[in-house]
């Protein structure tokens, strides 16, 4: 397990730093004082002060980070402005986050998730430009006997055009679209003798191992693929085209994640695939062994996940603060401190429950349960 630690720490530090820098960037843009920029929690390992008075530091527990604003005593301080006005002079008031206009506070909070999405787009952009993207059409080379694909009517030499309305631009897309499908039936559009056909396939759920040897439940339809006309089409892209496919990938991962979480909430999805820090550490170490490009790709996916999760309207997360700001906009005033405290207790219970569940899945994945 120790060989996974270093790649995991590198991944977490980069993704967390970018997230917190998003908050920091907009805070400085709107002249909010920043007293601390921390990577990790707990006791400080090392750090330094910049000319604006911000303490940049790295702490013992590298599982997150935070940006602390000047005068930000607690998360409920938005509700006691009169007390704040008495405590600070006019010069210091200009640096206070809580006294900034609503739209500025919203941008500062949204800046963290936004930075994570930008990081993912940038990683995919660099990969598409310097490594390239596969555009090999996917052709079915074999259909297993009595498999869901054969029962539904898929045949050898069918060219797969789309899956669940997602256009298949590469042979690599097929497995991804099947795995991330959340419907009972998977919709295939194929080309057969120059005719386009729509086929609904009900997949089997099979316990298997992924390419890294991790146990997973996978949707299987019973087909094997080969490049159309045995020709591989791998292209390095120009900046504009590379950016288009990078944004498209981030959008697809985001929407697919939301659909998957929706199936878990409704009880239709497989919650055993939810993982926490232990599983991320394990997979990041395994992926790192395959080279820098797979590792960077995983970093992009983790960055998307961090940005997306932080936008959920759960108190303690960025999305929870944005929810409070939306309520403040509607009511014309912030919620009372007592009301906010109640919401934050609920948020704490939800987050601790999610962390416990994800950690349990991680330990079960390691064979400890």
C-alpha positions in Angstrom: 0.0 0.0 0.0 2.9 2.4 0.7 3.8 2.5 -3.0 0.5 4.2 -3.6 1.1 7.0 -1.1 3.3 9.3 -3.1 1.1 9.4 -6.3 -1.9 10.0 -4.1 -0.3 12.8 -2.2 0.8 14.5 -5.4 -2.7 14.1 -6.9 -4.4 15.5 -3.8 -2.0 18.4 -3.3 -2.4 19.6 -6.9 -6.2 19.2 -7.0 -6.7 20.8 -3.6 -4.3 23.6 -4.3 -6.1 24.5 -7.5 -9.4 24.4 -5.7 -8.3 26.7 -2.9 -6.5 29.0 -5.4 -9.8 29.5 -7.1 -11.2 30.9 -3.8 -8.0 32.9 -3.3 -8.0 34.4 -6.7 -11.5 35.9 -6.5 -10.9 36.9 -2.9 -7.9 39.0 -3.9 -9.7 40.3 -7.0 -12.4 41.7 -4.7 -9.9 43.0 -2.2 -10.8 40.5 0.6 -8.0 39.9 3.1 -6.6 36.4 3.1 -4.8 35.4 6.3 -4.1 31.7 5.6 -3.8 29.5 2.5 -3.3 26.0 3.8 -2.8 22.7 2.0 -3.7 20.0 4.5 -5.0 20.2 8.0 -3.5 19.9 11.5 0.0 21.0 12.6 2.0 23.1 10.1 5.0 21.4 8.5 6.4 24.5 6.8 5.2 27.8 5.4 5.9 31.4 4.6 4.3 34.9 4.6 3.9 36.9 1.4 3.9 40.7 1.1 0.1 40.9 1.5 0.2 39.1 4.9 -1.1 35.7 3.7 0.4 32.7 5.4 1.0 30.0 2.8 1.5 26.6 4.6 1.6 22.9 4.2 0.1 20.8 7.1 0.4 17.2 8.3 -2.9 15.8 7.0 -3.0 16.1 3.2 -6.7 15.4 2.7 -7.9 18.9 1.9 -7.1 22.5 2.5 -8.6 25.9 3.2 -8.4 29.6 2.6 -9.1 31.7 5.7 -10.4 35.3 5.2 -9.5 38.3 7.3 -11.9 38.5 10.3 -13.7 35.3 9.3 -14.3 34.0 12.8 -16.9 31.3 12.0 -19.2 30.2 9.2 -22.2 32.0 10.7 -20.6 35.5 10.8 -22.8 36.6 7.9 -25.7 37.1 10.3 -24.0 39.5 12.8 -23.0 42.5 10.7 -23.8 45.1 13.3 -21.3 43.5 15.7 -18.7 43.3 12.9 -19.1 47.0 12.1 -18.4 47.9 15.7 -15.2 45.7 15.9 -13.3 46.9 12.8 -12.3 50.3 11.6 -13.1 51.6 8.2 -9.9 50.5 6.6 -10.2 46.9 7.9 -13.9 46.7 6.9 -12.9 46.9 3.3 -11.0 43.6 3.7 -13.9 41.7 5.3 -15.5 39.0 3.2 -18.8 39.2 5.1 -19.3 42.9 4.1 -18.7 42.4 0.4 -21.7 42.5 -2.0 -23.6 39.3 -2.5 -22.4 38.7 -6.1 -18.7 39.1 -5.0 -19.2 36.6 -2.1 -20.8 34.2 -4.5 -17.9 34.4 -7.0 -15.4 33.9 -4.2 -17.2 30.7 -3.1 -17.8 29.5 -6.7 -14.2 30.1 -7.6 -13.0 26.9 -6.0 -15.2 24.5 -8.0 -14.7 26.6 -11.1 -10.9 26.2 -10.8 -11.3 22.4 -10.6 -13.2 22.3 -13.9 -10.7 24.6 -15.5 -7.8 22.3 -14.3 -9.6 19.3 -15.9 -10.1 21.1 -19.2 -6.5 22.2 -19.2 -5.2 18.6 -18.6 -7.4 17.2 -21.4 -6.3 20.1 -23.6 -2.6 19.3 -23.2 -3.2 15.6 -23.8 -5.2 16.2 -26.9 -2.6 18.6 -28.3 0.6 16.8 -27.4 -0.5 13.1 -27.2 -3.5 13.1 -29.4 -7.0 11.7 -29.4 -8.3 8.4 -30.9 -10.9 8.6 -33.6 -10.9 4.9 -34.7 -14.5 3.8 -35.6 -15.7 0.9 -33.5 -16.8 -2.3 -35.3 -18.3 -5.4 -33.6 -15.9 -8.3 -34.4 -17.7 -10.9 -32.4 -21.1 -11.3 -30.6 -21.1 -13.9 -27.8 -23.7 -16.7 -28.0 -26.8 -16.1 -26.0 -25.4 -12.8 -24.8 -27.6 -9.7 -24.3 -26.2 -8.3 -27.5 -27.2 -11.3 -29.5 -30.6 -11.5 -27.9 -31.2 -7.8 -28.8 -30.0 -8.3 -32.4 -26.5 -6.8 -32.6 -24.4 -8.6 -35.2 -20.8 -9.0 -36.3 -19.5 -6.2 -38.5 -22.0 -3.7 -37.1 -20.4 -0.2 -36.8 -21.4 1.4 -33.5 -22.5 5.0 -34.1 -23.8 6.0 -30.7 -24.7 4.7 -27.2 -27.5 6.3 -25.2 -27.4 9.2 -27.7 -23.7 9.8 -27.0 -21.9 9.8 -30.3 -19.1 7.1 -30.5 -16.1 9.0 -31.9 -13.6 6.3 -30.9 -13.5 2.6 -30.2 -12.4 3.6 -26.7 -15.8 5.3 -26.1 -17.8 2.1 -26.3 -16.6 0.6 -23.0 -16.9 4.0 -21.3 -20.4 4.7 -22.4 -21.6 1.2 -21.5 -20.0 1.4 -18.0 -21.5 4.8 -17.3 -24.9 4.0 -18.6 -27.6 4.3 -15.9 -30.7 3.0 -17.8 -32.1 -0.5 -17.6 -31.6 -0.8 -21.4 -28.7 0.6 -23.3 -29.6 2.2 -26.6 -27.2 1.4 -29.5 -27.3 3.0 -32.9 -25.4 1.0 -35.4 -24.7 1.1 -39.1 -25.3 -2.2 -40.9 -24.9 -2.4 -44.7 -25.3 1.4 -44.9 -28.5 1.3 -42.9 -28.8 2.9 -39.4 -30.5 0.7 -36.8 -31.6 1.3 -33.2 -31.1 -1.6 -30.9 -32.0 -1.8 -27.1 -29.7 -4.1 -25.1 -30.4 -5.1 -21.5 -26.9 -5.7 -20.0 -25.9 -8.3 -17.5 -24.2 -7.2 -14.3 -21.1 -9.2 -13.8 -18.6 -9.1 -10.9 -15.2 -8.8 -12.5 -11.9 -6.9 -12.3 -10.8 -3.8 -14.1 -7.5 -3.3 -15.9 -5.9 -2.5 -12.5 -7.1 -5.7 -10.8 -9.8 -4.0 -8.7 -13.1 -5.8 -8.1 -16.0 -4.0 -9.8 -19.5 -4.7 -10.9 -19.6 -4.2 -14.7 -22.3 -4.0 -17.3 -21.6 -6.6 -20.0 -23.4 -6.9 -23.3 -21.3 -9.6 -24.9 -19.5 -8.0 -27.8 -15.9 -7.8 -28.9 -14.6 -4.8 -30.9 -12.0 -4.2 -33.6 -10.9 -1.1 -35.5 -13.0 -0.5 -38.6 -11.1 -1.8 -41.6 -8.2 -2.7 -39.2 -7.1 1.0 -39.3 -6.3 3.0 -36.2 -6.9 6.7 -36.5 -5.0 8.6 -33.7 -4.6 12.4 -34.2 -2.9 15.3 -32.5 -5.3 18.1 -32.4 -5.0 21.8 -32.9 -5.8 24.2 -30.0 -9.4 25.0 -31.0 -10.4 21.4 -31.7 -8.5 20.1 -28.6 -10.4 22.7 -26.4 -13.7 21.6 -27.9 -13.1 17.9 -27.0 -11.7 18.8 -23.6 -14.9 20.8 -22.7 -17.0 18.0 -24.1 -15.2 15.4 -21.9 -15.7 17.5 -18.8 -19.4 18.0 -19.6 -19.9 14.3 -20.2 -18.2 13.2 -17.0 -20.2 15.8 -15.0 -23.5 14.8 -16.4 -22.7 11.0 -16.1 -21.7 11.5 -12.5 -25.0 13.3 -11.7 -27.0 10.6 -13.4 -25.1 7.9 -11.4 -25.7 9.7 -8.1 -29.3 10.1 -9.1 -29.7 6.3 -9.5 -28.1 5.8 -6.0 -30.5 8.2 -4.4 -33.5 6.5 -6.0 -32.1 3.1 -5.0 -31.5 1.8 -8.6 -27.7 2.3 -8.7 -24.8 0.3 -7.4 -23.5 2.2 -4.3 -20.7 -0.3 -3.8 -18.7 1.6 -6.4 -18.6 4.8 -4.3 -15.1 5.1 -2.9 -13.1 7.4 -0.6 -9.5 8.4 0.0 -8.3 4.8 0.4 -9.6 3.7 -3.0 -8.4 6.9 -4.6 -4.9 6.3 -3.1 -4.9 2.7 -4.4 -6.0 3.6 -7.9 -3.8 6.6 -8.2 -0.8 4.5 -7.4 -1.8 1.8 -9.9 -2.5 4.3 -12.6 0.9 6.1 -12.0 2.6 2.8 -12.9 1.2 3.1 -16.4 2.8 6.5 -17.0 2.2 10.2 -16.8 -0.7 10.5 -19.3 -3.0 8.0 -17.5 -2.1 9.6 -14.1 -2.9 13.1 -15.4 -6.2 11.9 -16.9 -7.1 10.5 -13.5 -6.1 13.8 -11.9 -8.6 15.5 -14.3 -11.4 13.1 -13.3 -10.7 13.6 -9.6 -10.7 17.4 -10.1 -14.1 17.2 -11.8 -15.4 15.1 -8.9 -14.1 17.6 -6.3 -15.5 20.6 -8.2 -18.9 18.9 -8.7 -19.3 17.6 -5.1 -18.5 21.0 -3.7 -21.4 22.4 -5.7 -23.9 20.2 -4.0 -26.3 22.3 -1.8 -25.0 20.8 1.4 -24.1 23.1 4.3 -20.3 23.1 4.9 -19.7 22.7 1.2 -19.3 25.6 -1.3 -22.7 24.7 -2.7 -24.2 25.1 0.8 -22.9 28.6 1.0 -24.2 29.4 -2.5 -27.6 28.0 -1.4 -27.6 30.5 1.6 -26.7 33.3 -0.8 -29.6 32.4 -3.0 -31.9 32.5 0.0 -30.4 35.8 1.1 -31.1 37.2 -2.4 -34.7 36.1 -2.2 -35.3 37.3 1.4 -33.2 40.4 1.1 -31.3 39.4 4.3 -29.2 36.5 5.5 -30.6 33.7 7.5 -30.4 34.0 11.3 -27.4 32.5 13.1 -29.6 29.9 14.8 -31.1 28.8 11.4 -27.7 28.5 9.8 -26.4 26.5 12.8 -29.2 24.1 12.3 -28.5 23.6 8.6 -24.8 23.2 9.3 -25.4 20.4 11.8 -27.5 18.6 9.2 -24.7 19.1 6.7 -22.1 17.7 9.1 -24.2 14.6 9.7 -24.6 14.1 5.9 -20.9 14.5 5.2 -19.8 12.2 8.0 -22.3 9.6 6.9 -21.0 9.8 3.3 -17.4 9.6 4.5 -18.2 6.6 6.7 -20.0 4.8 3.8 -17.2 5.5 1.3 -14.5 4.4 3.8 -16.5 1.2 4.5 -16.5 0.5 0.7 -12.8 1.1 0.6 -12.1 -1.3 3.4 -14.4 -3.9 1.9 -12.6 -3.5 -1.4 -9.3 -4.3 0.5 -10.9 -7.5 1.9 -11.1 -6.2 5.5 -14.8 -6.8 5.7 
